[in-house]
Amino acid sequence: MKNKKTLIEFPCNKRDQIIKAAEHLFLNNGFSTTSMEIISHEAKVSKATLYNYFDSKEMLFAHVIKNRCETFASLLSENLKEDRSLKENLIFIGKSFLNKILDKDSINLFRIIVSESKHFPELSQAFFNNGVMKGTEVIANFLMEKGKVLNISDYNKAAEFFLTTLIGHLHLKATLGVLDNNSNIIADDFIIEKIELFLRCYE
């Protein structure tokens, strides 16, 4: 069954316009079945214009990943509050991360990357660099700036531990489609329990 046509509200910048159209197509139709010709039609630009911005579909897909990750990282950083305690900000970060990585589009994107990784390993590398490493960097920088009261010698390792403690098996379950959608997995109590465990490890 074909997906229903969705009206896309394009940004003014042509490059961003192409990325937004490509993201919509990749998420709805997958990577392999989405051609540059289809993307140019969806973005309402010529193929020449499309190739002027992006040399290949792989490069465009990598920019879709980068754009999503950078947008999330910026929003996250902008919403960290000076008047919150360290614990309150970590709870905010934790809830934001879980909401992001477990949403439908993020899971679909991750499944595409895994399915195409054998033939296009550069897609996996783009996701790791712009997603996993970017998220770790944001948390490491926050801990470096605001976590002076903690006993941390390596902020990158602490950030990795934070994400591992927080996420557990949730992302794997969501990717496999076995996560109970009826359970409130990102309830405050769940997040607080994980944050308190992290803080105890670095007292």
Secondary structure by P-SEA (a helix, b strand, c coil): ccccbbbbbccccaaaaaaaaaaaaaaacccccccaaaaaaaacccaaaaaaacccaaaaaaaaaaaaaaaaaaaaaaaccccccaaaaaaaaaaaaaaaaacaaaaaaaaaaaaaccccaaaaaaaaaacaaaaaaaaaaaaaacccccccccaaaaaaaaaaaaccaaaaaaaacccccccccccaaaaaaaaaaaaaacc
